[in-house]
């Protein structure tokens, strides 16, 4: 999980990712942030995030992103 938090900080260090479970829903992150997050996650975890995973539910919280990463790594 620490590696995920570091990747998120690299994507946009101004966001407090742990403060909300509705990052997309509450518009804390936008499409530009998601694009940066996607790039960081793919590089950090050596995964490919296909379009089917690019839904708000997978980016609304750190926990949701972590679950997605774990699923794609398996």
mmJSON file of the N, C-alpha and C atoms, coordinates in Angstrom:
{"data_MODEL":{"atom_site":{
"group_PDB":["ATOM","ATOM","ATOM","ATOM","ATOM","ATOM","ATOM","ATOM","ATOM","ATOM","ATOM","ATOM","ATOM","ATOM","ATOM","ATOM","ATOM","ATOM","ATOM","ATOM","ATOM","ATOM","ATOM","ATOM","ATOM","ATOM","ATOM","ATOM","ATOM","ATOM","ATOM","ATOM","ATOM","ATOM","ATOM","ATOM","ATOM","ATOM","ATOM","ATOM","ATOM","ATOM","ATOM","ATOM","ATOM","ATOM","ATOM","ATOM","ATOM","ATOM","ATOM","ATOM","ATOM","ATOM","ATOM","ATOM","ATOM","ATOM","ATOM","ATOM","ATOM","ATOM","ATOM","ATOM","ATOM","ATOM","ATOM","ATOM","ATOM","ATOM","ATOM","ATOM","ATOM","ATOM","ATOM","ATOM","ATOM","ATOM","ATOM","ATOM","ATOM","ATOM","ATOM","ATOM","ATOM","ATOM","ATOM","ATOM","ATOM","ATOM","ATOM","ATOM","ATOM","ATOM","ATOM","ATOM","ATOM","ATOM","ATOM","ATOM","ATOM","ATOM","ATOM","ATOM","ATOM","ATOM","ATOM","ATOM","ATOM","ATOM","ATOM","ATOM","ATOM","ATOM","ATOM","ATOM","ATOM","ATOM","ATOM","ATOM","ATOM","ATOM","ATOM","ATOM","ATOM","ATOM","ATOM","ATOM","ATOM","ATOM","ATOM","ATOM","ATOM","ATOM","ATOM","ATOM","ATOM","ATOM","ATOM","ATOM","ATOM","ATOM","ATOM","ATOM","ATOM","ATOM","ATOM","ATOM","ATOM","ATOM","ATOM","ATOM","ATOM","ATOM","ATOM","ATOM","ATOM","ATOM","ATOM","ATOM","ATOM","ATOM","ATOM","ATOM","ATOM","ATOM","ATOM","ATOM","ATOM","ATOM","ATOM","ATOM","ATOM","ATOM","ATOM","ATOM","ATOM","ATOM","ATOM","ATOM","ATOM","ATOM","ATOM","ATOM","ATOM","ATOM","ATOM","ATOM","ATOM","ATOM","ATOM","ATOM","ATOM","ATOM","ATOM","ATOM","ATOM","ATOM","ATOM","ATOM","ATOM","ATOM","ATOM","ATOM","ATOM","ATOM","ATOM","ATOM","ATOM","ATOM","ATOM","ATOM","ATOM","ATOM","ATOM","ATOM","ATOM","ATOM","ATOM","ATOM","ATOM","ATOM"],
"id":[1,2,3,4,5,6,7,8,9,10,11,12,13,14,15,16,17,18,19,20,21,22,23,24,25,26,27,28,29,30,31,32,33,34,35,36,37,38,39,40,41,42,43,44,45,46,47,48,49,50,51,52,53,54,55,56,57,58,59,60,61,62,63,64,65,66,67,68,69,70,71,72,73,74,75,76,77,78,79,80,81,82,83,84,85,86,87,88,89,90,91,92,93,94,95,96,97,98,99,100,101,102,103,104,105,106,107,108,109,110,111,112,113,114,115,116,117,118,119,120,121,122,123,124,125,126,127,128,129,130,131,132,133,134,135,136,137,138,139,140,141,142,143,144,145,146,147,148,149,150,151,152,153,154,155,156,157,158,159,160,161,162,163,164,165,166,167,168,169,170,171,172,173,174,175,176,177,178,179,180,181,182,183,184,185,186,187,188,189,190,191,192,193,194,195,196,197,198,199,200,201,202,203,204,205,206,207,208,209,210,211,212,213,214,215,216,217,218,219,220,221,222],
"type_symbol":["N","C","C","N","C","C","N","C","C","N","C","C","N","C","C","N","C","C","N","C","C","N","C","C","N","C","C","N","C","C","N","C","C","N","C","C","N","C","C","N","C","C","N","C","C","N","C","C","N","C","C","N","C","C","N","C","C","N","C","C","N","C","C","N","C","C","N","C","C","N","C","C","N","C","C","N","C","C","N","C","C","N","C","C","N","C","C","N","C","C","N","C","C","N","C","C","N","C","C","N","C","C","N","C","C","N","C","C","N","C","C","N","C","C","N","C","C","N","C","C","N","C","C","N","C","C","N","C","C","N","C","C","N","C","C","N","C","C","N","C","C","N","C","C","N","C","C","N","C","C","N","C","C","N","C","C","N","C","C","N","C","C","N","C","C","N","C","C","N","C","C","N","C","C","N","C","C","N","C","C","N","C","C","N","C","C","N","C","C","N","C","C","N","C","C","N","C","C","N","C","C","N","C","C","N","C","C","N","C","C","N","C","C","N","C","C","N","C","C","N","C","C"],
"label_atom_id":["N","CA","C","N","CA","C","N","CA","C","N","CA","C","N","CA","C","N","CA","C","N","CA","C","N","CA","C","N","CA","C","N","CA","C","N","CA","C","N","CA","C","N","CA","C","N","CA","C","N","CA","C","N","CA","C","N","CA","C","N","CA","C","N","CA","C","N","CA","C","N","CA","C","N","CA","C","N","CA","C","N","CA","C","N","CA","C","N","CA","C","N","CA","C","N","CA","C","N","CA","C","N","CA","C","N","CA","C","N","CA","C","N","CA","C","N","CA","C","N","CA","C","N","CA","C","N","CA","C","N","CA","C","N","CA","C","N","CA","C","N","CA","C","N","CA","C","N","CA","C","N","CA","C","N","CA","C","N","CA","C","N","CA","C","N","CA","C","N","CA","C","N","CA","C","N","CA","C","N","CA","C","N","CA","C","N","CA","C","N","CA","C","N","CA","C","N","CA","C","N","CA","C","N","CA","C","N","CA","C","N","CA","C","N","CA","C","N","CA","C","N","CA","C","N","CA","C","N","CA","C","N","CA","C","N","CA","C","N","CA","C","N","CA","C","N","CA","C","N","CA","C","N","CA","C","N","CA","C"],
"label_alt_id":[null,null,null,null,null,null,null,null,null,null,null,null,null,null,null,null,null,null,null,null,null,null,null,null,null,null,null,null,null,null,null,null,null,null,null,null,null,null,null,null,null,null,null,null,null,null,null,null,null,null,null,null,null,null,null,null,null,null,null,null,null,null,null,null,null,null,null,null,null,null,null,null,null,null,null,null,null,null,null,null,null,null,null,null,null,null,null,null,null,null,null,null,null,null,null,null,null,null,null,null,null,null,null,null,null,null,null,null,null,null,null,null,null,null,null,null,null,null,null,null,null,null,null,null,null,null,null,null,null,null,null,null,null,null,null,null,null,null,null,null,null,null,null,null,null,null,null,null,null,null,null,null,null,null,null,null,null,null,null,null,null,null,null,null,null,null,null,null,null,null,null,null,null,null,null,null,null,null,null,null,null,null,null,null,null,null,null,null,null,null,null,null,null,null,null,null,null,null,null,null,null,null,null,null,null,null,null,null,null,null,null,null,null,null,null,null,null,null,null,null,null,null],
"label_comp_id":["UNK","UNK","UNK","UNK","UNK","UNK","UNK","UNK","UNK","UNK","UNK","UNK","UNK","UNK","UNK","UNK","UNK","UNK","UNK","UNK","UNK","UNK","UNK","UNK","UNK","UNK","UNK","UNK","UNK","UNK","UNK","UNK","UNK","UNK","UNK","UNK","UNK","UNK","UNK","UNK","UNK","UNK","UNK","UNK","UNK","UNK","UNK","UNK","UNK","UNK","UNK","UNK","UNK","UNK","UNK","UNK","UNK","UNK","UNK","UNK","UNK","UNK","UNK","UNK","UNK","UNK","UNK","UNK","UNK","UNK","UNK","UNK","UNK","UNK","UNK","UNK","UNK","UNK","UNK","UNK","UNK","UNK","UNK","UNK","UNK","UNK","UNK","UNK","UNK","UNK","UNK","UNK","UNK","UNK","UNK","UNK","UNK","UNK","UNK","UNK","UNK","UNK","UNK","UNK","UNK","UNK","UNK","UNK","UNK","UNK","UNK","UNK","UNK","UNK","UNK","UNK","UNK","UNK","UNK","UNK","UNK","UNK","UNK","UNK","UNK","UNK","UNK","UNK","UNK","UNK","UNK","UNK","UNK","UNK","UNK","UNK","UNK","UNK","UNK","UNK","UNK","UNK","UNK","UNK","UNK","UNK","UNK","UNK","UNK","UNK","UNK","UNK","UNK","UNK","UNK","UNK","UNK","UNK","UNK","UNK","UNK","UNK","UNK","UNK","UNK","UNK","UNK","UNK","UNK","UNK","UNK","UNK","UNK","UNK","UNK","UNK","UNK","UNK","UNK","UNK","UNK","UNK","UNK","UNK","UNK","UNK","UNK","UNK","UNK","UNK","UNK","UNK","UNK","UNK","UNK","UNK","UNK","UNK","UNK","UNK","UNK","UNK","UNK","UNK","UNK","UNK","UNK","UNK","UNK","UNK","UNK","UNK","UNK","UNK","UNK","UNK","UNK","UNK","UNK","UNK","UNK","UNK"],
"label_asym_id":["A","A","A","A","A","A","A","A","A","A","A","A","A","A","A","A","A","A","A","A","A","A","A","A","A","A","A","A","A","A","A","A","A","A","A","A","A","A","A","A","A","A","A","A","A","A","A","A","A","A","A","A","A","A","A","A","A","A","A","A","A","A","A","A","A","A","A","A","A","A","A","A","A","A","A","A","A","A","A","A","A","A","A","A","A","A","A","A","A","A","A","A","A","A","A","A","A","A","A","A","A","A","A","A","A","A","A","A","A","A","A","A","A","A","A","A","A","A","A","A","A","A","A","A","A","A","A","A","A","A","A","A","A","A","A","A","A","A","A","A","A","A","A","A","A","A","A","A","A","A","A","A","A","A","A","A","A","A","A","A","A","A","A","A","A","A","A","A","A","A","A","A","A","A","A","A","A","A","A","A","A","A","A","A","A","A","A","A","A","A","A","A","A","A","A","A","A","A","A","A","A","A","A","A","A","A","A","A","A","A","A","A","A","A","A","A","A","A","A","A","A","A"],
"label_entity_id":["1","1","1","1","1","1","1","1","1","1","1","1","1","1","1","1","1","1","1","1","1","1","1","1","1","1","1","1","1","1","1","1","1","1","1","1","1","1","1","1","1","1","1","1","1","1","1","1","1","1","1","1","1","1","1","1","1","1","1","1","1","1","1","1","1","1","1","1","1","1","1","1","1","1","1","1","1","1","1","1","1","1","1","1","1","1","1","1","1","1","1","1","1","1","1","1","1","1","1","1","1","1","1","1","1","1","1","1","1","1","1","1","1","1","1","1","1","1","1","1","1","1","1","1","1","1","1","1","1","1","1","1","1","1","1","1","1","1","1","1","1","1","1","1","1","1","1","1","1","1","1","1","1","1","1","1","1","1","1","1","1","1","1","1","1","1","1","1","1","1","1","1","1","1","1","1","1","1","1","1","1","1","1","1","1","1","1","1","1","1","1","1","1","1","1","1","1","1","1","1","1","1","1","1","1","1","1","1","1","1","1","1","1","1","1","1","1","1","1","1","1","1"],
"label_seq_id":[1,1,1,2,2,2,3,3,3,4,4,4,5,5,5,6,6,6,7,7,7,8,8,8,9,9,9,10,10,10,11,11,11,12,12,12,13,13,13,14,14,14,15,15,15,16,16,16,17,17,17,18,18,18,19,19,19,20,20,20,21,21,21,22,22,22,23,23,23,24,24,24,25,25,25,26,26,26,27,27,27,28,28,28,29,29,29,30,30,30,31,31,31,32,32,32,33,33,33,34,34,34,35,35,35,36,36,36,37,37,37,38,38,38,39,39,39,40,40,40,41,41,41,42,42,42,43,43,43,44,44,44,45,45,45,46,46,46,47,47,47,48,48,48,49,49,49,50,50,50,51,51,51,52,52,52,53,53,53,54,54,54,55,55,55,56,56,56,57,57,57,58,58,58,59,59,59,60,60,60,61,61,61,62,62,62,63,63,63,64,64,64,65,65,65,66,66,66,67,67,67,68,68,68,69,69,69,70,70,70,71,71,71,72,72,72,73,73,73,74,74,74],
"pdbx_PDB_ins_code":[null,null,null,null,null,null,null,null,null,null,null,null,null,null,null,null,null,null,null,null,null,null,null,null,null,null,null,null,null,null,null,null,null,null,null,null,null,null,null,null,null,null,null,null,null,null,null,null,null,null,null,null,null,null,null,null,null,null,null,null,null,null,null,null,null,null,null,null,null,null,null,null,null,null,null,null,null,null,null,null,null,null,null,null,null,null,null,null,null,null,null,null,null,null,null,null,null,null,null,null,null,null,null,null,null,null,null,null,null,null,null,null,null,null,null,null,null,null,null,null,null,null,null,null,null,null,null,null,null,null,null,null,null,null,null,null,null,null,null,null,null,null,null,null,null,null,null,null,null,null,null,null,null,null,null,null,null,null,null,null,null,null,null,null,null,null,null,null,null,null,null,null,null,null,null,null,null,null,null,null,null,null,null,null,null,null,null,null,null,null,null,null,null,null,null,null,null,null,null,null,null,null,null,null,null,null,null,null,null,null,null,null,null,null,null,null,null,null,null,null,null,null],
"Cartn_x":[0.825,0.0,0.868,2.002,2.905,3.393,3.661,4.106,3.001,1.758,0.63,0.563,0.691,0.645,1.773,2.943,4.06,3.749,3.164,2.795,1.749,0.787,-0.239,0.355,1.321,1.993,2.732,3.348,4.038,3.038,1.862,0.839,0.336,0.051,-0.364,-0.204,0.875,1.194,0.35,-0.486,-1.322,-2.601,-2.893,-4.148,-3.898,-4.795,-4.765,-5.662,-5.053,-5.796,-6.469,-5.966,-6.516,-7.698,-7.984,-9.025,-10.436,-10.566,-11.891,-12.04,-13.235,-13.576,-14.411,-14.448,-15.205,-14.379,-13.17,-12.258,-12.823,-13.418,-13.999,-15.379,-16.203,-17.576,-17.617,-16.715,-16.666,-15.788,-15.326,-14.518,-13.222,-12.64,-11.322,-10.255,-10.481,-9.609,-10.454,-9.812,-10.507,-9.863,-10.278,-9.792,-8.286,-7.774,-6.327,-5.578,-6.081,-5.467,-5.523,-6.67,-6.799,-5.812,-5.599,-4.615,-3.222,-2.854,-1.548,-1.468,-2.546,-2.578,-2.425,-3.137,-3.027,-1.58,-0.93,0.458,1.363,1.207,2.032,1.778,0.512,0.196,0.732,0.562,1.06,2.567,3.268,4.733,5.203,4.63,5.064,4.834,3.666,3.304,3.447,3.949,4.142,2.849,1.781,0.48,-0.055,-1.09,-1.794,-3.239,-3.708,-5.07,-5.911,-6.758,-7.597,-8.806,-9.486,-10.622,-11.705,-11.891,-12.95,-12.717,-11.464,-11.138,-11.216,-11.317,-11.312,-12.745,-13.195,-14.531,-14.375,-15.268,-15.137,-14.94,-15.633,-15.543,-14.11,-13.304,-11.929,-10.971,-11.43,-10.557,-11.124,-12.231,-12.878,-12.135,-11.3,-10.559,-9.234,-8.347,-7.056,-7.283,-8.227,-8.516,-9.003,-9.871,-10.377,-9.246,-8.357,-7.219,-6.312,-6.091,-5.247,-5.852,-7.153,-7.828,-7.683,-7.824,-7.676,-6.262,-5.279,-3.874,-3.619,-4.104,-3.901,-4.546,-5.751,-6.438,-5.658,-5.126,-4.396,-3.02,-2.465,-1.16,-1.271,-2.442,-2.628,-2.726],
"Cartn_y":[-1.198,0.0,1.262,1.207,2.366,2.722,1.7,1.922,2.626,2.279,2.934,4.399,4.676,6.067,6.899,6.314,7.024,7.322,6.354,6.558,7.664,7.682,8.724,10.099,10.173,11.449,11.94,11.008,11.401,11.891,11.287,11.689,13.1,13.376,14.718,14.814,15.409,15.51,16.501,17.273,18.267,17.66,16.435,15.797,14.93,15.034,14.157,12.96,11.919,10.761,9.992,10.131,9.384,10.077,11.305,12.087,11.779,11.037,10.814,9.42,8.893,7.633,7.9,9.181,9.585,10.566,10.176,11.077,11.545,10.629,10.99,11.615,10.969,11.418,12.847,13.17,14.522,15.481,15.033,15.841,16.347,15.516,15.827,15.549,14.493,14.233,14.317,14.759,14.882,13.968,14.083,13.191,13.342,14.527,14.736,14.02,14.119,13.398,11.887,11.407,9.969,9.509,10.307,9.967,9.845,10.772,10.719,9.517,9.248,8.098,6.801,6.692,5.494,5.25,6.288,6.154,5.715,6.321,5.965,4.529,4.125,2.771,1.729,1.995,1.043,0.894,1.998,1.933,1.335,1.776,1.33,-0.159,-0.643,-2.027,-2.955,-2.422,-3.195,-3.921,-3.13,-3.65,-2.841,-3.375,-2.625,-2.481,-1.252,-0.983,-0.746,-1.722,-1.624,-0.729,-0.377,0.543,0.038,-1.254,-1.787,-1.448,-1.167,-0.819,0.682,1.471,2.922,3.394,3.146,3.544,4.245,5.155,5.916,5.049,3.922,3.067,2.612,2.441,1.981,3.088,4.328,5.46,6.347,5.942,6.755,6.743,5.722,5.654,4.94,5.139,4.447,2.939,2.526,1.103,0.493,1.216,0.729,0.62,1.6,1.539,0.367,0.15,-0.956,-2.297,-2.45,-3.688,-3.911,-2.851,-2.962,-3.393,-2.774,-3.123,-4.594,-5.028,-6.416,-7.383,-7.046,-7.899,-7.987,-6.861,-6.848,-7.503,-7.528,-8.172,-9.699,-10.208,-11.661,-12.339],
"Cartn_z":[0.0,0.0,0.0,0.677,0.721,-0.681,-1.486,-2.86,-3.666,-3.407,-4.065,-3.666,-2.39,-1.923,-2.531,-2.67,-3.301,-4.764,-5.468,-6.875,-6.995,-6.077,-6.1,-5.831,-4.938,-4.67,-5.911,-6.644,-7.877,-8.923,-8.963,-9.937,-9.639,-8.361,-7.944,-6.433,-6.011,-4.597,-3.819,-4.498,-3.819,-3.253,-3.634,-3.213,-1.988,-1.011,0.153,-0.165,-0.697,-1.165,-0.032,1.167,2.295,2.952,2.561,3.234,2.753,1.647,1.082,0.509,0.589,-0.072,-1.319,-1.72,-2.905,-3.725,-4.058,-4.764,-6.106,-6.854,-8.15,-7.947,-7.154,-6.915,-6.392,-5.464,-4.894,-5.697,-6.852,-7.782,-7.15,-6.292,-5.722,-6.768,-7.563,-8.708,-9.978,-11.067,-12.346,-13.375,-14.615,-15.665,-15.895,-15.723,-15.884,-14.769,-13.536,-12.42,-12.662,-13.141,-13.39,-14.443,-15.468,-16.501,-15.888,-15.03,-14.358,-13.428,-12.71,-11.801,-12.594,-13.705,-14.553,-14.965,-15.448,-15.895,-14.751,-13.592,-12.427,-11.972,-11.918,-11.476,-12.453,-13.736,-14.733,-14.644,-14.486,-14.405,-13.078,-11.986,-10.663,-10.461,-10.897,-10.62,-11.826,-12.946,-14.171,-14.561,-14.67,-15.051,-16.214,-16.856,-17.893,-17.447,-17.353,-16.921,-18.17,-18.487,-19.682,-19.412,-20.475,-20.392,-19.434,-19.337,-18.465,-16.996,-16.626,-15.239,-14.969,-16.024,-15.858,-15.625,-14.389,-13.938,-12.593,-12.27,-11.019,-9.776,-9.712,-8.526,-8.235,-9.277,-9.092,-8.681,-8.708,-8.38,-7.268,-6.685,-5.658,-4.326,-4.094,-2.834,-3.043,-2.104,-2.146,-2.076,-1.237,-1.094,-2.406,-3.117,-4.403,-5.42,-5.436,-6.353,-6.001,-4.711,-4.254,-4.68,-4.512,-4.918,-6.421,-7.203,-8.646,-9.011,-8.399,-8.665,-8.324,-7.169,-6.754,-7.738,-8.207,-9.17,-10.486,-10.932,-12.201,-12.091,-10.915,-10.728,-10.71,-10.367,-10.269,-11.615],
"occupancy":[1.0,1.0,1.0,1.0,1.0,1.0,1.0,1.0,1.0,1.0,1.0,1.0,1.0,1.0,1.0,1.0,1.0,1.0,1.0,1.0,1.0,1.0,1.0,1.0,1.0,1.0,1.0,1.0,1.0,1.0,1.0,1.0,1.0,1.0,1.0,1.0,1.0,1.0,1.0,1.0,1.0,1.0,1.0,1.0,1.0,1.0,1.0,1.0,1.0,1.0,1.0,1.0,1.0,1.0,1.0,1.0,1.0,1.0,1.0,1.0,1.0,1.0,1.0,1.0,1.0,1.0,1.0,1.0,1.0,1.0,1.0,1.0,1.0,1.0,1.0,1.0,1.0,1.0,1.0,1.0,1.0,1.0,1.0,1.0,1.0,1.0,1.0,1.0,1.0,1.0,1.0,1.0,1.0,1.0,1.0,1.0,1.0,1.0,1.0,1.0,1.0,1.0,1.0,1.0,1.0,1.0,1.0,1.0,1.0,1.0,1.0,1.0,1.0,1.0,1.0,1.0,1.0,1.0,1.0,1.0,1.0,1.0,1.0,1.0,1.0,1.0,1.0,1.0,1.0,1.0,1.0,1.0,1.0,1.0,1.0,1.0,1.0,1.0,1.0,1.0,1.0,1.0,1.0,1.0,1.0,1.0,1.0,1.0,1.0,1.0,1.0,1.0,1.0,1.0,1.0,1.0,1.0,1.0,1.0,1.0,1.0,1.0,1.0,1.0,1.0,1.0,1.0,1.0,1.0,1.0,1.0,1.0,1.0,1.0,1.0,1.0,1.0,1.0,1.0,1.0,1.0,1.0,1.0,1.0,1.0,1.0,1.0,1.0,1.0,1.0,1.0,1.0,1.0,1.0,1.0,1.0,1.0,1.0,1.0,1.0,1.0,1.0,1.0,1.0,1.0,1.0,1.0,1.0,1.0,1.0,1.0,1.0,1.0,1.0,1.0,1.0,1.0,1.0,1.0,1.0,1.0,1.0],
"B_iso_or_equiv":[0.0,0.0,0.0,0.0,0.0,0.0,0.0,0.0,0.0,0.0,0.0,0.0,0.0,0.0,0.0,0.0,0.0,0.0,0.0,0.0,0.0,0.0,0.0,0.0,0.0,0.0,0.0,0.0,0.0,0.0,0.0,0.0,0.0,0.0,0.0,0.0,0.0,0.0,0.0,0.0,0.0,0.0,0.0,0.0,0.0,0.0,0.0,0.0,0.0,0.0,0.0,0.0,0.0,0.0,0.0,0.0,0.0,0.0,0.0,0.0,0.0,0.0,0.0,0.0,0.0,0.0,0.0,0.0,0.0,0.0,0.0,0.0,0.0,0.0,0.0,0.0,0.0,0.0,0.0,0.0,0.0,0.0,0.0,0.0,0.0,0.0,0.0,0.0,0.0,0.0,0.0,0.0,0.0,0.0,0.0,0.0,0.0,0.0,0.0,0.0,0.0,0.0,0.0,0.0,0.0,0.0,0.0,0.0,0.0,0.0,0.0,0.0,0.0,0.0,0.0,0.0,0.0,0.0,0.0,0.0,0.0,0.0,0.0,0.0,0.0,0.0,0.0,0.0,0.0,0.0,0.0,0.0,0.0,0.0,0.0,0.0,0.0,0.0,0.0,0.0,0.0,0.0,0.0,0.0,0.0,0.0,0.0,0.0,0.0,0.0,0.0,0.0,0.0,0.0,0.0,0.0,0.0,0.0,0.0,0.0,0.0,0.0,0.0,0.0,0.0,0.0,0.0,0.0,0.0,0.0,0.0,0.0,0.0,0.0,0.0,0.0,0.0,0.0,0.0,0.0,0.0,0.0,0.0,0.0,0.0,0.0,0.0,0.0,0.0,0.0,0.0,0.0,0.0,0.0,0.0,0.0,0.0,0.0,0.0,0.0,0.0,0.0,0.0,0.0,0.0,0.0,0.0,0.0,0.0,0.0,0.0,0.0,0.0,0.0,0.0,0.0,0.0,0.0,0.0,0.0,0.0,0.0],
"pdbx_formal_charge":[null,null,null,null,null,null,null,null,null,null,null,null,null,null,null,null,null,null,null,null,null,null,null,null,null,null,null,null,null,null,null,null,null,null,null,null,null,null,null,null,null,null,null,null,null,null,null,null,null,null,null,null,null,null,null,null,null,null,null,null,null,null,null,null,null,null,null,null,null,null,null,null,null,null,null,null,null,null,null,null,null,null,null,null,null,null,null,null,null,null,null,null,null,null,null,null,null,null,null,null,null,null,null,null,null,null,null,null,null,null,null,null,null,null,null,null,null,null,null,null,null,null,null,null,null,null,null,null,null,null,null,null,null,null,null,null,null,null,null,null,null,null,null,null,null,null,null,null,null,null,null,null,null,null,null,null,null,null,null,null,null,null,null,null,null,null,null,null,null,null,null,null,null,null,null,null,null,null,null,null,null,null,null,null,null,null,null,null,null,null,null,null,null,null,null,null,null,null,null,null,null,null,null,null,null,null,null,null,null,null,null,null,null,null,null,null,null,null,null,null,null,null],
"auth_seq_id":[1,1,1,2,2,2,3,3,3,4,4,4,5,5,5,6,6,6,7,7,7,8,8,8,9,9,9,10,10,10,11,11,11,12,12,12,13,13,13,14,14,14,15,15,15,16,16,16,17,17,17,18,18,18,19,19,19,20,20,20,21,21,21,22,22,22,23,23,23,24,24,24,25,25,25,26,26,26,27,27,27,28,28,28,29,29,29,30,30,30,31,31,31,32,32,32,33,33,33,34,34,34,35,35,35,36,36,36,37,37,37,38,38,38,39,39,39,40,40,40,41,41,41,42,42,42,43,43,43,44,44,44,45,45,45,46,46,46,47,47,47,48,48,48,49,49,49,50,50,50,51,51,51,52,52,52,53,53,53,54,54,54,55,55,55,56,56,56,57,57,57,58,58,58,59,59,59,60,60,60,61,61,61,62,62,62,63,63,63,64,64,64,65,65,65,66,66,66,67,67,67,68,68,68,69,69,69,70,70,70,71,71,71,72,72,72,73,73,73,74,74,74],
"auth_comp_id":["UNK","UNK","UNK","UNK","UNK","UNK","UNK","UNK","UNK","UNK","UNK","UNK","UNK","UNK","UNK","UNK","UNK","UNK","UNK","UNK","UNK","UNK","UNK","UNK","UNK","UNK","UNK","UNK","UNK","UNK","UNK","UNK","UNK","UNK","UNK","UNK","UNK","UNK","UNK","UNK","UNK","UNK","UNK","UNK","UNK","UNK","UNK","UNK","UNK","UNK","UNK","UNK","UNK","UNK","UNK","UNK","UNK","UNK","UNK","UNK","UNK","UNK","UNK","UNK","UNK","UNK","UNK","UNK","UNK","UNK","UNK","UNK","UNK","UNK","UNK","UNK","UNK","UNK","UNK","UNK","UNK","UNK","UNK","UNK","UNK","UNK","UNK","UNK","UNK","UNK","UNK","UNK","UNK","UNK","UNK","UNK","UNK","UNK","UNK","UNK","UNK","UNK","UNK","UNK","UNK","UNK","UNK","UNK","UNK","UNK","UNK","UNK","UNK","UNK","UNK","UNK","UNK","UNK","UNK","UNK","UNK","UNK","UNK","UNK","UNK","UNK","UNK","UNK","UNK","UNK","UNK","UNK","UNK","UNK","UNK","UNK","UNK","UNK","UNK","UNK","UNK","UNK","UNK","UNK","UNK","UNK","UNK","UNK","UNK","UNK","UNK","UNK","UNK","UNK","UNK","UNK","UNK","UNK","UNK","UNK","UNK","UNK","UNK","UNK","UNK","UNK","UNK","UNK","UNK","UNK","UNK","UNK","UNK","UNK","UNK","UNK","UNK","UNK","UNK","UNK","UNK","UNK","UNK","UNK","UNK","UNK","UNK","UNK","UNK","UNK","UNK","UNK","UNK","UNK","UNK","UNK","UNK","UNK","UNK","UNK","UNK","UNK","UNK","UNK","UNK","UNK","UNK","UNK","UNK","UNK","UNK","UNK","UNK","UNK","UNK","UNK","UNK","UNK","UNK","UNK","UNK","UNK"],
"auth_asym_id":["A","A","A","A","A","A","A","A","A","A","A","A","A","A","A","A","A","A","A","A","A","A","A","A","A","A","A","A","A","A","A","A","A","A","A","A","A","A","A","A","A","A","A","A","A","A","A","A","A","A","A","A","A","A","A","A","A","A","A","A","A","A","A","A","A","A","A","A","A","A","A","A","A","A","A","A","A","A","A","A","A","A","A","A","A","A","A","A","A","A","A","A","A","A","A","A","A","A","A","A","A","A","A","A","A","A","A","A","A","A","A","A","A","A","A","A","A","A","A","A","A","A","A","A","A","A","A","A","A","A","A","A","A","A","A","A","A","A","A","A","A","A","A","A","A","A","A","A","A","A","A","A","A","A","A","A","A","A","A","A","A","A","A","A","A","A","A","A","A","A","A","A","A","A","A","A","A","A","A","A","A","A","A","A","A","A","A","A","A","A","A","A","A","A","A","A","A","A","A","A","A","A","A","A","A","A","A","A","A","A","A","A","A","A","A","A","A","A","A","A","A","A"],
"auth_atom_id":["N","CA","C","N","CA","C","N","CA","C","N","CA","C","N","CA","C","N","CA","C","N","CA","C","N","CA","C","N","CA","C","N","CA","C","N","CA","C","N","CA","C","N","CA","C","N","CA","C","N","CA","C","N","CA","C","N","CA","C","N","CA","C","N","CA","C","N","CA","C","N","CA","C","N","CA","C","N","CA","C","N","CA","C","N","CA","C","N","CA","C","N","CA","C","N","CA","C","N","CA","C","N","CA","C","N","CA","C","N","CA","C","N","CA","C","N","CA","C","N","CA","C","N","CA","C","N","CA","C","N","CA","C","N","CA","C","N","CA","C","N","CA","C","N","CA","C","N","CA","C","N","CA","C","N","CA","C","N","CA","C","N","CA","C","N","CA","C","N","CA","C","N","CA","C","N","CA","C","N","CA","C","N","CA","C","N","CA","C","N","CA","C","N","CA","C","N","CA","C","N","CA","C","N","CA","C","N","CA","C","N","CA","C","N","CA","C","N","CA","C","N","CA","C","N","CA","C","N","CA","C","N","CA","C","N","CA","C","N","CA","C","N","CA","C","N","CA","C","N","CA","C","N","CA","C","N","CA","C"],
"pdbx_PDB_model_num":[1,1,1,1,1,1,1,1,1,1,1,1,1,1,1,1,1,1,1,1,1,1,1,1,1,1,1,1,1,1,1,1,1,1,1,1,1,1,1,1,1,1,1,1,1,1,1,1,1,1,1,1,1,1,1,1,1,1,1,1,1,1,1,1,1,1,1,1,1,1,1,1,1,1,1,1,1,1,1,1,1,1,1,1,1,1,1,1,1,1,1,1,1,1,1,1,1,1,1,1,1,1,1,1,1,1,1,1,1,1,1,1,1,1,1,1,1,1,1,1,1,1,1,1,1,1,1,1,1,1,1,1,1,1,1,1,1,1,1,1,1,1,1,1,1,1,1,1,1,1,1,1,1,1,1,1,1,1,1,1,1,1,1,1,1,1,1,1,1,1,1,1,1,1,1,1,1,1,1,1,1,1,1,1,1,1,1,1,1,1,1,1,1,1,1,1,1,1,1,1,1,1,1,1,1,1,1,1,1,1,1,1,1,1,1,1,1,1,1,1,1,1]
}}}
